[in-house]
Amino acid sequence: MVELRKRKEAPAPAAQPPAPKKANSVKSSSSAQANGSSVSSSKVAVGDSIALDTFGGDIETNDGEKTNLMKLVDHSQTGVVLFTYPKASTPGCTTQACLFRDGYTQLTATGLSIYGLSTDSPKSNTTFKTKQNLPYALLCDPAASLIAAIGMKKAPKGTTRGVFVINKEGKVLAAEAGGPAATVEVVKRLIGDEPAPAGGASTDIGDMPESSKVEREIEEGKTSAQEAETAPAAELEETAVSNGGEKIEDGKAQAEVAAQVADSAEKLDGTPVPA
């Protein structure tokens, strides 16, 4: 009699790890784009188009009114100018705000709306606006969400002085750091009232006006406040010496012309002309 033996069953295959859920990754990606993180994770550049409805989050005006970039653009005729400043009522920020104040009519002639933007509180910005008689609203961004989105947040904390311009379609027209005067000049170039610098716009400190250069060096700790105070005096002295030299040269030229006229008259009538 033949005995039949049972074959041993093969071991069950190891369970495969579950495949990653594609739906979640797509959702996360969509969520990131919806929140504007895909744009704000890297510095915006001229020519970029951004989603106005989600870009930069919510901020408020110095009067306490909640707003965002999309509302600001909607209320403008052709676009929005945001100039950023580190702290209200400090010397450099006051200079910058007053330059935009003094050029307000010219800078808004093409329909651009101007706003100052900082991390200051509504109270601080209201005091700043009132004291300097500023004709535009100051925006308060204590979380620096919009400041970071436009590339003007300074690590680990703080705000870089600069200017950001966007049109009604959400296209970035300007986004660069600079001193008080340089930020105004950026807007003037956009509206056609200021020639572009040779070789294109640059934020290099060597290309800045002297006043902006001194301020940038103070912010970076390269120049002391005392040195900055003496810089304008040195410039005035140099100008005075230069102008004095020009006056001396003019006086010499006039004396030579007078002598030539006298010589000609003496030759004509033979009568010496008193010097």
DRENVOKOL-219980 format. One line per 4 residues: number of its first residue (from 1); their letters; for each residue x, y, z negated of C-alpha. Coordinates in pm, 1 decimal, always signed. Layout:
<pts>
NUM = a = X Y Z; ...
</pts>
This chain:
<pts>
1 = mvel = +0.0 +0.0 +0.0; +140.8 +334.2 +103.4; +125.0 +611.9 -153.8; +48.1 +957.5 -17.5
5 = rkrk = +222.5 +1247.7 -183.5; +87.1 +1598.1 -194.6; +303.5 +1865.9 -39.6; +394.4 +2153.2 -264.3
9 = eapa = +217.5 +2472.2 -164.8; +440.1 +2753.9 -40.5; +468.7 +3044.1 -289.1; +238.4 +3332.7 -222.2
13 = paaq = +413.8 +3627.7 -51.5; +504.3 +3921.5 -275.0; +247.0 +4196.0 -276.2; +336.6 +4485.7 -46.3
17 = ppap = +353.1 +4832.4 -205.9; +52.6 +5044.9 -114.3; +103.6 +5270.1 +183.2; +122.4 +5644.6 +103.9
21 = kkan = -206.8 +5819.3 +136.0; -185.8 +6034.0 +445.4; -499.9 +6220.5 +355.2; -338.9 +6361.7 +41.1
25 = svks = -23.3 +6476.7 +221.7; -227.6 +6648.0 +488.0; -441.8 +6806.3 +223.6; -137.3 +6931.1 +33.6
29 = sssa = +8.5 +7076.5 +349.3; -319.0 +7245.7 +434.4; -349.0 +7374.4 +81.4; +1.4 +7522.2 +95.9
33 = qang = -79.8 +7699.9 +420.2; -409.5 +7822.5 +279.7; -232.0 +7973.3 -20.4; +24.2 +8140.6 +203.3
37 = ssvs = +315.8 +7945.4 +55.9; +432.3 +7837.0 +399.1; +499.0 +8203.3 +478.7; +610.2 +8333.9 +139.9
41 = sskv = +856.0 +8048.1 +79.4; +1090.4 +8225.8 +320.1; +1138.8 +8592.9 +386.8; +905.2 +8733.2 +648.2
45 = avgd = +1064.2 +8876.1 +959.0; +969.4 +9137.8 +1215.4; +739.7 +8981.9 +1474.2; +589.1 +8723.3 +1235.5
49 = sial = +210.3 +8694.8 +1222.3; +61.8 +8620.8 +881.8; -278.7 +8516.8 +751.4; -404.0 +8834.3 +588.1
53 = dtfg = -684.2 +8671.2 +388.1; -448.6 +8462.3 +171.1; -113.9 +8638.1 +192.6; +37.6 +8770.7 -131.2
57 = gdie = -255.4 +8710.6 -365.9; -456.2 +8970.6 -555.9; -320.7 +9301.3 -683.8; -480.6 +9621.1 -814.6
61 = tndg = -454.3 +9992.1 -754.5; -336.5 +10235.2 -1019.0; -707.8 +10307.5 -1078.2; -764.5 +9942.1 -1171.3
65 = ektn = -946.3 +9839.3 -851.4; -881.9 +9477.4 -746.3; -760.6 +9441.8 -389.4; -535.0 +9242.2 -157.3
69 = lmkl = -342.4 +9290.8 +165.5; -637.3 +9200.6 +387.9; -859.1 +9466.9 +227.3; -586.3 +9726.8 +259.2
73 = vdhs = -540.8 +9649.9 +628.3; -917.9 +9647.6 +688.7; -948.6 +9996.1 +537.2; -665.8 +10131.7 +754.2
77 = qtgv = -691.8 +10256.4 +1111.3; -385.3 +10088.0 +1259.8; -199.9 +9914.1 +976.2; -38.9 +9942.2 +634.7
81 = vlft = +294.9 +10066.1 +500.4; +407.2 +9923.3 +164.6; +718.3 +10079.2 +15.8; +851.7 +9891.0 -284.6
85 = ypka = +1029.4 +10047.9 -580.8; +1183.2 +9898.1 -899.0; +1028.0 +10117.8 -1167.7; +792.3 +10414.7 -1174.6
89 = stpg = +918.2 +10758.2 -1283.4; +1289.0 +10669.0 -1256.5; +1510.3 +10906.5 -1051.3; +1555.1 +10694.9 -738.3
93 = cttq = +1191.5 +10586.5 -731.3; +1076.6 +10944.9 -779.7; +1291.2 +11055.3 -485.8; +1146.8 +10779.4 -267.7
97 = aclf = +785.5 +10849.0 -364.6; +829.1 +11223.9 -306.3; +983.4 +11166.7 +37.7; +675.1 +10968.3 +138.3
101 = rdgy = +462.4 +11243.5 -19.8; +634.9 +11523.7 +169.7; +615.3 +11335.9 +500.0; +265.9 +11199.1 +439.7
105 = tqlt = +88.6 +11391.6 +715.9; +353.0 +11301.7 +973.2; +380.5 +10936.8 +865.5; +4.6 +10875.6 +874.9
109 = atgl = -57.0 +11059.7 +1203.8; -86.0 +10732.4 +1399.3; -336.0 +10576.9 +1156.6; -101.6 +10396.2 +917.0
113 = siyg = -203.9 +10385.6 +550.5; +73.3 +10430.6 +293.9; +95.3 +10262.5 -47.2; +365.1 +10233.3 -310.7
117 = lstd = +409.8 +9884.4 -458.8; +576.1 +9783.2 -785.9; +533.8 +9558.4 -1089.7; +440.0 +9857.7 -1307.6
121 = spks = +114.7 +9871.0 -1502.0; -182.6 +10080.1 -1383.3; -115.2 +10325.4 -1667.8; +251.0 +10376.6 -1569.4
125 = nttf = +167.7 +10415.2 -1201.7; -119.7 +10655.8 -1272.8; +113.2 +10875.7 -1478.6; +368.6 +10859.6 -1196.4
129 = ktkq = +111.7 +10945.2 -929.1; -35.5 +11234.8 -1127.1; +296.2 +11389.2 -1227.4; +437.3 +11379.5 -872.6
133 = nlpy = +106.1 +11471.5 -705.5; +119.8 +11171.8 -471.3; -149.1 +11167.0 -197.5; -157.6 +10784.7 -173.7
137 = allc = -247.5 +10501.1 -413.0; +13.6 +10304.8 -605.0; -33.9 +9927.4 -614.4; +30.6 +9724.5 -929.7
141 = dpaa = +167.5 +9372.5 -885.3; +279.4 +9256.6 -1233.9; +314.5 +8894.2 -1119.1; +518.2 +9009.3 -815.1
145 = slia = +311.8 +8780.0 -591.1; +281.4 +9024.2 -301.2; +630.1 +9160.5 -363.9; +770.9 +8808.1 -333.1
149 = aigm = +560.7 +8732.3 -24.9; +708.3 +9026.7 +166.4; +1061.5 +8930.0 +60.3; +1126.3 +9214.8 -185.5
153 = kkap = +1149.5 +9019.4 -512.6; +1490.1 +9033.3 -676.4; +1611.2 +8718.7 -855.4; +1572.3 +8636.0 -1137.5
157 = kgtt = +1331.1 +8924.2 -1183.3; +1296.1 +9273.3 -1050.6; +1200.5 +9447.6 -728.6; +1420.5 +9539.3 -434.0
161 = rgvf = +1364.8 +9886.1 -291.0; +1241.2 +9852.6 +64.6; +956.8 +9893.8 +312.5; +710.4 +9656.4 +477.7
165 = vink = +481.6 +9751.6 +766.7; +204.2 +9538.7 +917.6; -53.4 +9616.1 +1187.0; -426.0 +9538.2 +1202.4
169 = egkv = -363.8 +9201.0 +1369.4; -133.8 +9080.4 +1091.6; +188.8 +9127.0 +1285.6; +492.0 +9235.2 +1083.2
173 = laae = +639.2 +9555.2 +1229.2; +908.5 +9615.5 +966.1; +1046.8 +9437.6 +660.7; +1376.3 +9563.0 +525.2
177 = aggp = +1549.4 +9684.8 +212.8; +1701.0 +10031.4 +188.6; +1745.3 +10349.1 -10.0; +1475.9 +10615.5 -58.5
181 = aatv = +1551.3 +10806.8 +263.0; +1616.6 +10491.2 +464.7; +1271.9 +10348.5 +389.7; +1107.0 +10664.6 +521.4
185 = evvk = +1322.8 +10660.8 +833.6; +1203.3 +10307.6 +914.6; +845.0 +10433.1 +936.8; +948.9 +10739.3 +1137.6
189 = rlig = +1112.7 +10513.6 +1393.6; +795.5 +10307.3 +1422.2; +582.2 +10611.8 +1496.4; +842.2 +10748.4 +1737.9
193 = depa = +959.1 +11049.4 +1535.4; +1305.7 +10919.1 +1451.9; +1565.0 +10775.5 +1694.9; +1679.4 +10421.1 +1620.4
197 = pagg = +2035.4 +10393.1 +1485.3; +2301.4 +10274.8 +1728.6; +2322.4 +9897.5 +1736.4; +1975.8 +9851.6 +1583.9
201 = astd = +1849.0 +9888.2 +1230.0; +2079.1 +9774.1 +952.6; +2050.7 +9747.1 +575.7; +2428.7 +9740.7 +529.1
205 = igdm = +2530.7 +9996.0 +267.6; +2791.2 +10138.9 +504.0; +2514.8 +10248.1 +743.5; +2305.8 +10423.6 +478.3
209 = pess = +2287.5 +10801.2 +421.4; +2527.2 +10913.4 +146.5; +2250.4 +10969.8 -109.5; +2104.0 +10623.5 -46.8
213 = kver = +2451.4 +10467.0 -57.0; +2526.3 +10615.4 -400.0; +2191.7 +10495.0 -534.4; +2244.9 +10142.0 -400.2
217 = eiee = +2589.9 +10129.4 -560.6; +2444.5 +10239.3 -894.4; +2184.6 +9961.1 -876.4; +2458.0 +9705.7 -800.4
221 = gkts = +2686.5 +9840.4 -1073.1; +2959.7 +9953.6 -833.9; +2929.4 +10323.2 -918.6; +2867.0 +10481.3 -1256.7
225 = aqea = +2596.2 +10739.8 -1311.3; +2864.6 +10998.2 -1392.8; +3034.7 +10939.1 -1058.5; +2699.1 +10969.8 -884.9
229 = etap = +2637.1 +11308.4 -1049.9; +2969.8 +11445.2 -929.2; +2924.9 +11318.0 -572.5; +2681.0 +11593.2 -460.2
233 = aael = +2911.0 +11860.9 -604.0; +3202.1 +11723.3 -408.1; +2992.5 +11722.5 -91.9; +2893.5 +12088.3 -148.8
237 = eeta = +3254.8 +12189.1 -208.1; +3363.5 +12013.6 +110.5; +3084.1 +12187.7 +303.1; +3178.1 +12525.9 +157.5
241 = vsng = +3542.9 +12482.9 +256.6; +3437.3 +12376.1 +603.7; +3201.4 +12671.1 +647.1; +3463.4 +12909.8 +510.3
245 = geki = +3707.5 +12783.6 +765.9; +3456.9 +12843.8 +1043.0; +3397.2 +13201.4 +922.8; +3769.5 +13273.6 +918.5
249 = edgk = +3806.0 +13144.2 +1273.3; +3507.8 +13356.2 +1386.0; +3664.3 +13668.2 +1228.5; +3992.1 +13611.2 +1408.6
253 = aqae = +3815.7 +13570.3 +1741.6; +3617.9 +13893.9 +1692.5; +3936.1 +14087.0 +1605.1; +4107.6 +13962.9 +1919.7
257 = vaaq = +3812.1 +14070.3 +2138.1; +3807.6 +14416.3 +1979.0; +4179.5 +14459.1 +2042.9; +4138.4 +14364.8 +2408.9
261 = vads = +3854.2 +14618.3 +2452.1; +4066.6 +14891.6 +2294.6; +4359.7 +14816.5 +2525.6; +4133.9 +14830.7 +2831.9
265 = aekl = +3986.0 +15167.9 +2728.5; +4330.7 +15315.4 +2669.1; +4446.5 +15208.7 +3012.8; +4139.4 +15364.5 +3178.7
269 = dgtp = +4153.8 +15717.4 +3034.7; +4503.9 +15728.1 +2894.6; +4368.5 +15819.0 +2551.4; +4485.0 +15599.5 +2269.2
273 = vpa = +4191.8 +15435.1 +2087.1; +4229.5 +15418.8 +1711.1; +4266.3 +15060.1 +1585.3
</pts>
